[in-house]
Amino acid sequence: NIQKIKMSSDDFFLKNKKKFDVIYIDGHHYGPQVYKDCQNAWKFLKNSGYLICDDYIWNFYKNIEENPCYAVNLFLTRITGCFKIEKISNSQIFVKKINQ
């Protein structure tokens, strides 16, 4: 089942009680918020579930730390050993949750 939910990710994760097989992040493109979205999503992702981040290679800000790729990569360094990168396309990264 797919359910589309429209609200800020911060509000969603504050209220959420469910675990998910797939979480697709395509919201704010500002690095610090992308990092926060990854952290929050990971908490609610089932083992063997997929975190998909859209606009992974999106490069808009001059400061690299403000771009999504930097935030996603930083998040992945903090969860080393708990994921497998399944695919990176022109605009998305697919990360499988393992070992939790």
SENU-515957 format. One record per residue: z, x, y of N, C-alpha, C, O in turn; residue in one letter; residue number from 1. Coordinates in steps of 0.02 Angstrom, whole numbers, plus 50000, padded with zeros to 5 digits. Example, Ala and Ser with C-alpha at 12.3 -4.5 7.8 and 13.67 -1.06 7.14 Angstrom:
REM SENU-515957
{n.z = 50390	n.x = 50660	n.y = 49716	ca.z = 50390	ca.x = 50615	ca.y = 49775	c.z = 50390	c.x = 50660	c.y = 49835	o.z = 50423	o.x = 50712	o.y = 49834	resn = a	resi = 1}
{n.z = 50354	n.x = 50642	n.y = 49888	ca.z = 50357	ca.x = 50684	ca.y = 49947	c.z = 50394	c.x = 50645	c.y = 50002	o.z = 50402	o.x = 50670	o.y = 50057	resn = s	resi = 2}
END
This chain:
REM SENU-515957
{n.z = 50000	n.x = 50041	n.y = 49941	ca.z = 50000	ca.x = 50000	ca.y = 50000	c.z = 50000	c.x = 50043	c.y = 50062	o.z = 50035	o.x = 50094	o.y = 50066	resn = n	resi = 1}
{n.z = 49961	n.x = 50024	n.y = 50110	ca.z = 49958	ca.x = 50059	ca.y = 50173	c.z = 49983	c.x = 50012	c.y = 50227	o.z = 49964	o.x = 49954	o.y = 50231	resn = i	resi = 2}
{n.z = 50028	n.x = 50039	n.y = 50268	ca.z = 50054	ca.x = 49999	ca.y = 50323	c.z = 50048	c.x = 50040	c.y = 50387	o.z = 50074	o.x = 50096	o.y = 50391	resn = q	resi = 3}
{n.z = 50014	n.x = 50013	n.y = 50436	ca.z = 50007	ca.x = 50047	ca.y = 50500	c.z = 50064	c.x = 50024	c.y = 50545	o.z = 50076	o.x = 49964	o.y = 50554	resn = k	resi = 4}
{n.z = 50099	n.x = 50073	n.y = 50574	ca.z = 50156	ca.x = 50058	ca.y = 50616	c.z = 50143	c.x = 50089	c.y = 50684	o.z = 50128	o.x = 50148	o.y = 50689	resn = i	resi = 5}
{n.z = 50147	n.x = 50049	n.y = 50737	ca.z = 50134	ca.x = 50075	ca.y = 50804	c.z = 50198	c.x = 50074	c.y = 50845	o.z = 50222	o.x = 50022	o.y = 50867	resn = k	resi = 6}
{n.z = 50226	n.x = 50133	n.y = 50854	ca.z = 50284	ca.x = 50145	ca.y = 50899	c.z = 50290	c.x = 50220	c.y = 50905	o.z = 50256	o.x = 50257	o.y = 50869	resn = m	resi = 7}
{n.z = 50333	n.x = 50243	n.y = 50948	ca.z = 50341	ca.x = 50315	ca.y = 50953	c.z = 50370	c.x = 50342	c.y = 50888	o.z = 50409	o.x = 50308	o.y = 50854	resn = s	resi = 8}
{n.z = 50351	n.x = 50402	n.y = 50871	ca.z = 50377	ca.x = 50431	ca.y = 50809	c.z = 50453	c.x = 50440	c.y = 50812	o.z = 50487	o.x = 50431	o.y = 50762	resn = s	resi = 9}
{n.z = 50478	n.x = 50457	n.y = 50871	ca.z = 50551	ca.x = 50465	ca.y = 50878	c.z = 50586	c.x = 50400	c.y = 50861	o.z = 50636	o.x = 50400	o.y = 50825	resn = d	resi = 10}
{n.z = 50561	n.x = 50344	n.y = 50888	ca.z = 50592	ca.x = 50279	ca.y = 50874	c.z = 50585	c.x = 50261	c.y = 50800	o.z = 50632	o.x = 50236	o.y = 50769	resn = d	resi = 11}
{n.z = 50526	n.x = 50274	n.y = 50772	ca.z = 50516	ca.x = 50258	ca.y = 50701	c.z = 50566	c.x = 50295	c.y = 50657	o.z = 50599	o.x = 50264	o.y = 50615	resn = f	resi = 12}
{n.z = 50572	n.x = 50360	n.y = 50666	ca.z = 50615	ca.x = 50399	ca.y = 50622	c.z = 50689	c.x = 50383	c.y = 50632	o.z = 50729	o.x = 50391	o.y = 50586	resn = f	resi = 13}
{n.z = 50708	n.x = 50362	n.y = 50691	ca.z = 50777	ca.x = 50341	ca.y = 50702	c.z = 50795	c.x = 50279	c.y = 50662	o.z = 50851	o.x = 50272	o.y = 50638	resn = l	resi = 14}
{n.z = 50746	n.x = 50234	n.y = 50654	ca.z = 50758	ca.x = 50170	ca.y = 50620	c.z = 50741	c.x = 50171	c.y = 50546	o.z = 50764	o.x = 50128	o.y = 50508	resn = k	resi = 15}
{n.z = 50701	n.x = 50218	n.y = 50525	ca.z = 50674	ca.x = 50218	ca.y = 50457	c.z = 50727	c.x = 50231	c.y = 50403	o.z = 50773	o.x = 50270	o.y = 50413	resn = n	resi = 16}
{n.z = 50719	n.x = 50196	n.y = 50347	ca.z = 50763	ca.x = 50206	ca.y = 50289	c.z = 50722	c.x = 50220	c.y = 50226	o.z = 50750	o.x = 50233	o.y = 50173	resn = k	resi = 17}
{n.z = 50655	n.x = 50217	n.y = 50231	ca.z = 50611	ca.x = 50224	ca.y = 50172	c.z = 50589	c.x = 50296	c.y = 50162	o.z = 50590	o.x = 50336	o.y = 50209	resn = k	resi = 18}
{n.z = 50569	n.x = 50310	n.y = 50100	ca.z = 50536	ca.x = 50374	ca.y = 50083	c.z = 50462	c.x = 50357	c.y = 50072	o.z = 50445	o.x = 50302	o.y = 50051	resn = k	resi = 19}
{n.z = 50418	n.x = 50404	n.y = 50086	ca.z = 50346	ca.x = 50393	ca.y = 50083	c.z = 50311	c.x = 50444	c.y = 50039	o.z = 50334	o.x = 50501	o.y = 50033	resn = f	resi = 20}
{n.z = 50256	n.x = 50423	n.y = 50009	ca.z = 50213	ca.x = 50468	ca.y = 49970	c.z = 50168	c.x = 50509	c.y = 50016	o.z = 50151	o.x = 50566	o.y = 50001	resn = d	resi = 21}
{n.z = 50148	n.x = 50480	n.y = 50072	ca.z = 50104	ca.x = 50513	ca.y = 50121	c.z = 50128	c.x = 50495	c.y = 50191	o.z = 50143	o.x = 50438	o.y = 50206	resn = v	resi = 22}
{n.z = 50131	n.x = 50546	n.y = 50233	ca.z = 50144	ca.x = 50535	ca.y = 50304	c.z = 50089	c.x = 50571	c.y = 50342	o.z = 50078	o.x = 50631	o.y = 50333	resn = i	resi = 23}
{n.z = 50056	n.x = 50534	n.y = 50385	ca.z = 50000	ca.x = 50560	ca.y = 50425	c.z = 50022	c.x = 50565	c.y = 50497	o.z = 50039	o.x = 50514	o.y = 50528	resn = y	resi = 24}
{n.z = 50023	n.x = 50624	n.y = 50524	ca.z = 50044	ca.x = 50635	ca.y = 50593	c.z = 49983	c.x = 50643	c.y = 50637	o.z = 49943	o.x = 50689	o.y = 50630	resn = i	resi = 25}
{n.z = 49975	n.x = 50596	n.y = 50684	ca.z = 49921	ca.x = 50599	ca.y = 50732	c.z = 49945	c.x = 50565	c.y = 50796	o.z = 49922	o.x = 50512	o.y = 50815	resn = d	resi = 26}
{n.z = 49992	n.x = 50597	n.y = 50827	ca.z = 50023	ca.x = 50567	ca.y = 50886	c.z = 50014	c.x = 50612	c.y = 50946	o.z = 49959	o.x = 50627	o.y = 50968	resn = g	resi = 27}
{n.z = 50070	n.x = 50634	n.y = 50970	ca.z = 50072	ca.x = 50679	ca.y = 51028	c.z = 50043	c.x = 50746	c.y = 51008	o.z = 50056	o.x = 50770	o.y = 50953	resn = h	resi = 28}
{n.z = 50006	n.x = 50777	n.y = 51050	ca.z = 49974	ca.x = 50841	ca.y = 51035	c.z = 50010	c.x = 50900	c.y = 51067	o.z = 49983	o.x = 50955	o.y = 51069	resn = h	resi = 29}
{n.z = 50069	n.x = 50889	n.y = 51091	ca.z = 50109	ca.x = 50941	ca.y = 51123	c.z = 50153	c.x = 50975	c.y = 51071	o.z = 50192	o.x = 50941	o.y = 51037	resn = y	resi = 30}
{n.z = 50148	n.x = 51040	n.y = 51065	ca.z = 50180	ca.x = 51079	ca.y = 51012	c.z = 50252	c.x = 51060	c.y = 50996	o.z = 50267	o.x = 51047	o.y = 50938	resn = g	resi = 31}
{n.z = 50297	n.x = 51059	n.y = 51045	ca.z = 50366	ca.x = 51042	ca.y = 51029	c.z = 50375	c.x = 50973	c.y = 50997	o.z = 50418	o.x = 50965	o.y = 50954	resn = p	resi = 32}
{n.z = 50335	n.x = 50924	n.y = 51017	ca.z = 50339	ca.x = 50858	ca.y = 50986	c.z = 50308	c.x = 50859	c.y = 50916	o.z = 50333	o.x = 50826	o.y = 50871	resn = q	resi = 33}
{n.z = 50255	n.x = 50896	n.y = 50907	ca.z = 50224	ca.x = 50903	ca.y = 50841	c.z = 50275	c.x = 50934	c.y = 50792	o.z = 50281	o.x = 50911	o.y = 50736	resn = v	resi = 34}
{n.z = 50310	n.x = 50985	n.y = 50815	ca.z = 50362	ca.x = 51016	ca.y = 50773	c.z = 50416	c.x = 50966	c.y = 50754	o.z = 50435	o.x = 50962	o.y = 50696	resn = y	resi = 35}
{n.z = 50439	n.x = 50928	n.y = 50802	ca.z = 50490	ca.x = 50877	ca.y = 50790	c.z = 50464	c.x = 50824	c.y = 50741	o.z = 50501	o.x = 50802	o.y = 50697	resn = k	resi = 36}
{n.z = 50402	n.x = 50803	n.y = 50749	ca.z = 50372	ca.x = 50754	ca.y = 50704	c.z = 50369	c.x = 50782	c.y = 50632	o.z = 50383	o.x = 50745	o.y = 50585	resn = d	resi = 37}
{n.z = 50351	n.x = 50845	n.y = 50625	ca.z = 50349	ca.x = 50875	ca.y = 50558	c.z = 50419	c.x = 50876	c.y = 50527	o.z = 50427	o.x = 50859	o.y = 50468	resn = c	resi = 38}
{n.z = 50468	n.x = 50897	n.y = 50565	ca.z = 50537	ca.x = 50898	ca.y = 50540	c.z = 50559	c.x = 50828	c.y = 50517	o.z = 50585	o.x = 50820	o.y = 50462	resn = q	resi = 39}
{n.z = 50549	n.x = 50780	n.y = 50560	ca.z = 50569	ca.x = 50711	ca.y = 50544	c.z = 50532	c.x = 50684	c.y = 50484	o.z = 50561	o.x = 50653	o.y = 50440	resn = n	resi = 40}
{n.z = 50467	n.x = 50695	n.y = 50483	ca.z = 50426	ca.x = 50669	ca.y = 50427	c.z = 50447	c.x = 50699	c.y = 50361	o.z = 50451	o.x = 50664	o.y = 50311	resn = a	resi = 41}
{n.z = 50462	n.x = 50764	n.y = 50361	ca.z = 50480	ca.x = 50799	ca.y = 50299	c.z = 50542	c.x = 50768	c.y = 50267	o.z = 50547	o.x = 50764	o.y = 50206	resn = w	resi = 42}
{n.z = 50589	n.x = 50745	n.y = 50308	ca.z = 50651	ca.x = 50714	ca.y = 50282	c.z = 50636	c.x = 50650	c.y = 50244	o.z = 50674	o.x = 50632	o.y = 50199	resn = k	resi = 43}
{n.z = 50582	n.x = 50616	n.y = 50261	ca.z = 50566	ca.x = 50551	ca.y = 50231	c.z = 50507	c.x = 50555	c.y = 50183	o.z = 50481	o.x = 50503	o.y = 50162	resn = f	resi = 44}
{n.z = 50486	n.x = 50615	n.y = 50167	ca.z = 50431	ca.x = 50624	ca.y = 50121	c.z = 50458	c.x = 50634	c.y = 50050	o.z = 50502	o.x = 50675	o.y = 50039	resn = l	resi = 45}
{n.z = 50431	n.x = 50596	n.y = 50002	ca.z = 50452	ca.x = 50602	ca.y = 49932	c.z = 50430	c.x = 50670	c.y = 49905	o.z = 50382	o.x = 50700	o.y = 49930	resn = k	resi = 46}
{n.z = 50465	n.x = 50694	n.y = 49853	ca.z = 50442	ca.x = 50753	ca.y = 49818	c.z = 50372	c.x = 50741	c.y = 49792	o.z = 50357	o.x = 50686	o.y = 49768	resn = n	resi = 47}
{n.z = 50330	n.x = 50790	n.y = 49796	ca.z = 50258	ca.x = 50787	ca.y = 49779	c.z = 50218	c.x = 50744	c.y = 49827	o.z = 50160	o.x = 50730	o.y = 49815	resn = s	resi = 48}
{n.z = 50249	n.x = 50725	n.y = 49883	ca.z = 50213	ca.x = 50687	ca.y = 49934	c.z = 50174	c.x = 50733	c.y = 49980	o.z = 50181	o.x = 50794	o.y = 49977	resn = g	resi = 49}
{n.z = 50133	n.x = 50703	n.y = 50022	ca.z = 50089	ca.x = 50741	ca.y = 50066	c.z = 50105	c.x = 50727	c.y = 50139	o.z = 50111	o.x = 50670	o.y = 50161	resn = y	resi = 50}
{n.z = 50111	n.x = 50781	n.y = 50176	ca.z = 50115	ca.x = 50779	ca.y = 50249	c.z = 50046	c.x = 50800	c.y = 50274	o.z = 50023	o.x = 50855	o.y = 50259	resn = l	resi = 51}
{n.z = 50014	n.x = 50757	n.y = 50312	ca.z = 49948	ca.x = 50772	ca.y = 50339	c.z = 49954	c.x = 50773	c.y = 50415	o.z = 49976	o.x = 50725	o.y = 50446	resn = i	resi = 52}
{n.z = 49935	n.x = 50829	n.y = 50445	ca.z = 49937	ca.x = 50835	ca.y = 50517	c.z = 49866	c.x = 50837	c.y = 50544	o.z = 49826	o.x = 50880	o.y = 50525	resn = c	resi = 53}
{n.z = 49851	n.x = 50789	n.y = 50587	ca.z = 49784	ca.x = 50787	ca.y = 50618	c.z = 49783	c.x = 50834	c.y = 50678	o.z = 49835	o.x = 50852	o.y = 50706	resn = d	resi = 54}
{n.z = 49723	n.x = 50852	n.y = 50697	ca.z = 49712	ca.x = 50895	ca.y = 50756	c.z = 49749	c.x = 50962	c.y = 50750	o.z = 49774	o.x = 50989	o.y = 50799	resn = d	resi = 55}
{n.z = 49752	n.x = 50987	n.y = 50689	ca.z = 49788	ca.x = 51049	ca.y = 50674	c.z = 49762	c.x = 51107	c.y = 50716	o.z = 49801	o.x = 51147	o.y = 50741	resn = y	resi = 56}
{n.z = 49697	n.x = 51112	n.y = 50723	ca.z = 49667	ca.x = 51170	ca.y = 50758	c.z = 49650	c.x = 51151	c.y = 50831	o.z = 49614	o.x = 51188	o.y = 50864	resn = i	resi = 57}
{n.z = 49675	n.x = 51095	n.y = 50854	ca.z = 49664	ca.x = 51072	ca.y = 50922	c.z = 49692	c.x = 51124	c.y = 50970	o.z = 49750	o.x = 51143	o.y = 50964	resn = w	resi = 58}
{n.z = 49652	n.x = 51147	n.y = 51017	ca.z = 49672	ca.x = 51200	ca.y = 51062	c.z = 49658	c.x = 51178	c.y = 51134	o.z = 49603	o.x = 51185	o.y = 51159	resn = n	resi = 59}
{n.z = 49710	n.x = 51153	n.y = 51166	ca.z = 49702	ca.x = 51128	ca.y = 51234	c.z = 49743	c.x = 51168	c.y = 51284	o.z = 49720	o.x = 51184	o.y = 51338	resn = f	resi = 60}
{n.z = 49804	n.x = 51184	n.y = 51264	ca.z = 49850	ca.x = 51217	ca.y = 51310	c.z = 49839	c.x = 51293	c.y = 51312	o.z = 49824	o.x = 51323	o.y = 51260	resn = y	resi = 61}
{n.z = 49845	n.x = 51322	n.y = 51371	ca.z = 49838	ca.x = 51395	ca.y = 51377	c.z = 49894	c.x = 51431	c.y = 51340	o.z = 49882	o.x = 51483	o.y = 51309	resn = k	resi = 62}
{n.z = 49954	n.x = 51404	n.y = 51344	ca.z = 50011	ca.x = 51433	ca.y = 51308	c.z = 50006	c.x = 51412	c.y = 51235	o.z = 50013	o.x = 51353	o.y = 51219	resn = n	resi = 63}
{n.z = 49993	n.x = 51460	n.y = 51191	ca.z = 49981	ca.x = 51444	ca.y = 51120	c.z = 50038	c.x = 51404	c.y = 51088	o.z = 50026	o.x = 51364	o.y = 51043	resn = i	resi = 64}
{n.z = 50099	n.x = 51415	n.y = 51111	ca.z = 50157	ca.x = 51380	ca.y = 51083	c.z = 50157	c.x = 51305	c.y = 51097	o.z = 50196	o.x = 51268	o.y = 51066	resn = e	resi = 65}
{n.z = 50115	n.x = 51283	n.y = 51141	ca.z = 50111	ca.x = 51212	ca.y = 51158	c.z = 50058	c.x = 51176	c.y = 51117	o.z = 50053	o.x = 51115	o.y = 51120	resn = e	resi = 66}
{n.z = 50018	n.x = 51213	n.y = 51078	ca.z = 49966	ca.x = 51183	ca.y = 51037	c.z = 49992	c.x = 51163	c.y = 50968	o.z = 50039	o.x = 51194	o.y = 50943	resn = n	resi = 67}
{n.z = 49963	n.x = 51112	n.y = 50937	ca.z = 49987	ca.x = 51087	ca.y = 50872	c.z = 49989	c.x = 51140	c.y = 50817	o.z = 50036	o.x = 51141	o.y = 50778	resn = p	resi = 68}
{n.z = 49939	n.x = 51182	n.y = 50812	ca.z = 49935	ca.x = 51232	ca.y = 50759	c.z = 49997	c.x = 51277	c.y = 50759	o.z = 50025	o.x = 51292	o.y = 50706	resn = c	resi = 69}
{n.z = 50017	n.x = 51299	n.y = 50817	ca.z = 50076	ca.x = 51342	ca.y = 50822	c.z = 50138	c.x = 51305	c.y = 50796	o.z = 50177	o.x = 51333	o.y = 50758	resn = y	resi = 70}
{n.z = 50146	n.x = 51242	n.y = 50816	ca.z = 50204	ca.x = 51203	ca.y = 50795	c.z = 50205	c.x = 51191	c.y = 50720	o.z = 50257	o.x = 51198	o.y = 50688	resn = a	resi = 71}
{n.z = 50148	n.x = 51174	n.y = 50691	ca.z = 50144	ca.x = 51162	ca.y = 50619	c.z = 50158	c.x = 51227	c.y = 50582	o.z = 50196	o.x = 51227	o.y = 50533	resn = v	resi = 72}
{n.z = 50129	n.x = 51282	n.y = 50603	ca.z = 50141	ca.x = 51346	ca.y = 50570	c.z = 50214	c.x = 51367	c.y = 50575	o.z = 50242	o.x = 51393	o.y = 50527	resn = n	resi = 73}
{n.z = 50245	n.x = 51356	n.y = 50632	ca.z = 50316	ca.x = 51372	ca.y = 50640	c.z = 50358	c.x = 51330	c.y = 50592	o.z = 50404	o.x = 51355	o.y = 50559	resn = l	resi = 74}
{n.z = 50342	n.x = 51266	n.y = 50587	ca.z = 50378	ca.x = 51222	ca.y = 50541	c.z = 50370	c.x = 51247	c.y = 50469	o.z = 50420	o.x = 51250	o.y = 50432	resn = f	resi = 75}
{n.z = 50311	n.x = 51266	n.y = 50450	ca.z = 50299	ca.x = 51289	ca.y = 50381	c.z = 50337	c.x = 51354	c.y = 50366	o.z = 50359	o.x = 51364	o.y = 50310	resn = l	resi = 76}
{n.z = 50345	n.x = 51397	n.y = 50415	ca.z = 50384	ca.x = 51458	ca.y = 50403	c.z = 50457	c.x = 51442	c.y = 50391	o.z = 50493	o.x = 51480	o.y = 50358	resn = t	resi = 77}
{n.z = 50480	n.x = 51387	n.y = 50417	ca.z = 50550	ca.x = 51368	ca.y = 50410	c.z = 50564	c.x = 51331	c.y = 50344	o.z = 50622	o.x = 51322	o.y = 50324	resn = r	resi = 78}
{n.z = 50511	n.x = 51309	n.y = 50310	ca.z = 50520	ca.x = 51275	ca.y = 50245	c.z = 50487	c.x = 51315	c.y = 50189	o.z = 50466	o.x = 51285	o.y = 50139	resn = i	resi = 79}
{n.z = 50482	n.x = 51379	n.y = 50196	ca.z = 50450	ca.x = 51422	ca.y = 50146	c.z = 50477	c.x = 51408	c.y = 50077	o.z = 50538	o.x = 51400	o.y = 50067	resn = t	resi = 80}
{n.z = 50432	n.x = 51404	n.y = 50028	ca.z = 50451	ca.x = 51391	ca.y = 49959	c.z = 50456	c.x = 51318	c.y = 49941	o.z = 50468	o.x = 51301	o.y = 49884	resn = g	resi = 81}
{n.z = 50448	n.x = 51274	n.y = 49990	ca.z = 50455	ca.x = 51202	ca.y = 49979	c.z = 50389	c.x = 51164	c.y = 49987	o.z = 50389	o.x = 51102	o.y = 49988	resn = c	resi = 82}
{n.z = 50334	n.x = 51200	n.y = 49993	ca.z = 50270	ca.x = 51167	ca.y = 50004	c.z = 50213	c.x = 51206	c.y = 49975	o.z = 50219	o.x = 51265	o.y = 49958	resn = f	resi = 83}
{n.z = 50157	n.x = 51172	n.y = 49968	ca.z = 50094	ca.x = 51203	ca.y = 49949	c.z = 50041	c.x = 51175	c.y = 49996	o.z = 50035	o.x = 51114	o.y = 50004	resn = k	resi = 84}
{n.z = 50002	n.x = 51219	n.y = 50027	ca.z = 49947	ca.x = 51195	ca.y = 50068	c.z = 49890	c.x = 51177	c.y = 50022	o.z = 49864	o.x = 51219	o.y = 49986	resn = i	resi = 85}
{n.z = 49871	n.x = 51114	n.y = 50024	ca.z = 49818	ca.x = 51089	ca.y = 49981	c.z = 49749	c.x = 51098	c.y = 50012	o.z = 49700	o.x = 51112	o.y = 49977	resn = e	resi = 86}
{n.z = 49745	n.x = 51089	n.y = 50078	ca.z = 49680	ca.x = 51093	ca.y = 50111	c.z = 49689	c.x = 51101	c.y = 50186	o.z = 49735	o.x = 51073	o.y = 50216	resn = k	resi = 87}
{n.z = 49644	n.x = 51139	n.y = 50216	ca.z = 49639	ca.x = 51143	ca.y = 50288	c.z = 49567	c.x = 51129	c.y = 50305	o.z = 49522	o.x = 51164	o.y = 50281	resn = i	resi = 88}
{n.z = 49555	n.x = 51079	n.y = 50346	ca.z = 49487	ca.x = 51063	ca.y = 50367	c.z = 49480	c.x = 51083	c.y = 50441	o.z = 49523	o.x = 51117	o.y = 50469	resn = s	resi = 89}
{n.z = 49427	n.x = 51060	n.y = 50471	ca.z = 49417	ca.x = 51075	ca.y = 50542	c.z = 49471	c.x = 51046	c.y = 50586	o.z = 49486	o.x = 51073	o.y = 50640	resn = n	resi = 90}
{n.z = 49501	n.x = 50992	n.y = 50564	ca.z = 49550	ca.x = 50960	ca.y = 50608	c.z = 49615	c.x = 50940	c.y = 50574	o.z = 49661	o.x = 50916	o.y = 50607	resn = s	resi = 91}
{n.z = 49621	n.x = 50950	n.y = 50509	ca.z = 49681	ca.x = 50927	ca.y = 50473	c.z = 49708	c.x = 50980	c.y = 50426	o.z = 49671	o.x = 51023	o.y = 50402	resn = q	resi = 92}
{n.z = 49773	n.x = 50975	n.y = 50415	ca.z = 49805	ca.x = 51017	ca.y = 50363	c.z = 49842	c.x = 50968	c.y = 50316	o.z = 49876	o.x = 50922	o.y = 50339	resn = i	resi = 93}
{n.z = 49834	n.x = 50980	n.y = 50252	ca.z = 49865	ca.x = 50939	ca.y = 50200	c.z = 49918	c.x = 50981	c.y = 50165	o.z = 49902	o.x = 51032	o.y = 50135	resn = f	resi = 94}
{n.z = 49981	n.x = 50960	n.y = 50170	ca.z = 50037	ca.x = 50999	ca.y = 50144	c.z = 50073	c.x = 50957	c.y = 50092	o.z = 50095	o.x = 50901	o.y = 50106	resn = v	resi = 95}
{n.z = 50080	n.x = 50984	n.y = 50031	ca.z = 50114	ca.x = 50950	ca.y = 49977	c.z = 50186	c.x = 50974	c.y = 49972	o.z = 50199	o.x = 51034	o.y = 49972	resn = k	resi = 96}
{n.z = 50233	n.x = 50927	n.y = 49969	ca.z = 50304	ca.x = 50943	ca.y = 49962	c.z = 50321	c.x = 50960	c.y = 49890	o.z = 50307	o.x = 50920	o.y = 49845	resn = k	resi = 97}
{n.z = 50351	n.x = 51017	n.y = 49879	ca.z = 50370	ca.x = 51038	ca.y = 49812	c.z = 50442	c.x = 51066	c.y = 49812	o.z = 50470	o.x = 51082	o.y = 49864	resn = i	resi = 98}
{n.z = 50470	n.x = 51071	n.y = 49753	ca.z = 50535	ca.x = 51105	ca.y = 49742	c.z = 50593	c.x = 51077	c.y = 49781	o.z = 50634	o.x = 51115	o.y = 49806	resn = n	resi = 99}
{n.z = 50597	n.x = 51011	n.y = 49788	ca.z = 50655	ca.x = 50984	ca.y = 49822	c.z = 50683	c.x = 50927	c.y = 49783	o.z = 50733	o.x = 50897	o.y = 49804	resn = q	resi = 100}
END
